[in-house]
Amino acid sequence: GTNNAFQVAVGAPVAIMHNDRHVLENHSAMRGLLLLKGEDTETNFLSTLSRIQRKKVRDTVIAMILATDMSEHFNVLSSFKSKVLPKLQSLRRREQHGRVSTGSWNPFKHHASRVGKAAATVDKGRTSSALELLTSEEKTTLLKMALKCADIGHVTLP
């Protein structure tokens, strides 16, 4: 395969179509979203969503795909380290000091199946999902980081 730099250097049509920016990622996003928007009810599961929900899904899909561009690696990592990680670490410290109970969920263990069962008892007995402690932007950053781990991590498999 080729990379974005090659596509831009040779003036490939796909590079021109996407203005030399995140060429392969933009093309993948476009093709995937066109497939989802199609008339085929098997691929167009978004048709049951409201216009606002479809926009949110579209924005999230695009953000996730663009985050796989290695030129964005350090931006995503920096955002995760400065915005999301401190909140997760604070939650862990509060849990260790008995101020928060996160049940079986621990953001520092690699057990994705536990995320669905995440529950935290926060100040004054309020129970909420641990993910509710993150802003929308922080949730997107967390998703980008998870996808980045999967994207980069697959090369370590036998």
C-alpha positions, -999 to +999 in steps of 0.1 A: +000+000+000+009+036-001+006+065+024-007+100+023+027+115+015+030+093-016-005+101-028+002+139-024+037+136-040+024+119-072-006+141-074-030+112-072-067+120-079-076+110-043-051+135-030-065+163-052-101+153-042-092+156-005-070+187-008-038+169+003-052+167+038-055+133+056-060+119+021-065+082+028-084+088+060-108+113+044-113+089+015-121+060+038-145+082+058-162+094+026-166+058+012-178+045+045-204+072+051-216+069+015-221+032+022-241+040+053-262+065+035-271+041+007-305+027-001-296-007+012-314-012+045-287-037+056-260-010+056-281+021+063-288+015+100-286+053+105-320+059+088-338+052+120-320+080+138-330+116+140-312+142+119-293+154+150-283+119+160-271+111+124-250+143+125-235+132+158-227+097+145-212+112+113-190+137+132-178+109+155-170+085+126-151+112+108-132+122+140-123+085+147-111+078+112-090+110+110-074+102+144-058+071+127-036+094+106-002+091+121+003+129+115-023+133+143-007+108+167+010+133+191-021+156+190-043+128+201-018+115+227-013+150+241-050+157+244-055+123+261-027+129+286-038+165+294-076+162+295-087+126+300-060+109+319-061+134+348-098+128+353-093+090+352-064+093+377-085+115+400-113+089+399-089+062+408-074+082+437-109+090+450-118+053+448-086+044+467-095+068+495-130+055+497-147+086+483-159+068+452-168+033+446-164+021+410-174-015+416-156-038+393-147-011+368-111+001+367-100+024+339-065+012+343-072-024+335-076-037+299-110-054+303-133-037+278-162-060+288-163-042+322-169-007+307-206-015+300-210-023+337-192+008+349-209+025+379-195+050+402-210+064+434-200+100+434-206+127+460-238+126+481-246+090+470-253+099+433-246+069+411-235+076+376-215+059+348-178+066+351-181+079+315-206+105+326-177+122+344-162+131+310-173+159+287-183+151+252-149+162+239-132+141+264-153+110+255-143+116+218-106+118+229-110+086+248-125+069+218-097+082+196-072+068+220-089+034+221-090+033+183-054+044+181-043+016+205-062-009+183-048+006+151-012+006+163-014-025+185-025-049+157+010-050+144+022-067+175+000-097+168+017-129+155 
